[in-house]
Amino acid sequence: MQFVPAIDPFLPPTQAAWWLAFVDGKLLLPADEALPLEPLAQADFAPLASARHFLGRLDGLDCWVARLDAAPPGWREVPLRAAMMQFPASLMGLAGRGAQVLEWDRTHRHCGVCGTPTQLQPGERTRRCPACGHSSYPRLSPAMMALVWRVDRGRPELLLARAPHFVGGMFSALAGFVEAGESLEDCVHREVQEEVGLQVRNLRYYGSQSWPFPHSLMVAFTAEWAGGDIVPQPGEIAEAHWFGLDELPKIPPRFSISGHLIRDTAQALAQAAA
């Protein structure tokens, strides 16, 4: 499904449209769980919306995100993460984009400089202050993800860790937000050192993923162990261990880039060792 992003609605509008409607941060899905999310008539959610934004066109159909005060009959509220896990990649990306646009709109109603109510601007995704001219764009918080690997006596291993808030038994790659003045590479070295006390080398970019919880951009790397023993950071890492490729613990699903990163790296290391 091809997505064409836009800010101002195309003319003429399409008769049907994709509507991503939210109530208190939860996405609306059909009340009948057997029914998928499908395009609706253009007017179905528009009169109910307290705020709405055009996102673009998906496979030739208009796409809107809207905030509602309550779910109308025939719809149920579903946490965004659970809803996105049910979607194909195109709708998953659209739902994430819509959630971030609504969050930006909600949190920038007033100027952060002088407090004046802001105004939406045509042609760009910004809220501008009519008093001092300050413009607020959707926020992105870059975060790195690092999957550390090593070969110990001819046996490839992955360093996986579990944060205190993870569901029981779940392990993943290391991750952390980029600080002011840092490059992504600087962030990888710092976070790995802080979280598990290791030094790394040979950083390799893997990929990125928009992560709308609430507005992160995950940038994933692999990194080779260069030295040090595992020392979990108190309060941040509950436990961290080296795992052989044939003894990996419970890891995130492919819904998240961490799930792709761990599986693809394990496969590549296994092939290299064969």
Secondary structure, DSSP 8 states (H G I E B T S, - for coil): --EEE-SS--SS--SEEEEEEEETTEEEEESSTTS----EETTTTGGGEEEEEEEEEETTEEEEEEEESS--TTEEEEEHHHHHTTS-HHHHHHHHHHHHHHHHHHHTSB-TTT--B-EE-TTSS-EE-TTT--EE----EEEEEEEEEEEETTEEEEEEEE-TTS-TTB-B-EEEE--TT--HHHHHHHHHHHHH--EEEEEEEEEEEEETTTTEEEEEEEEEEEE------TTT-SEEEEEETTS--B---TTSHHHHHHHHHHHHHHHHH-
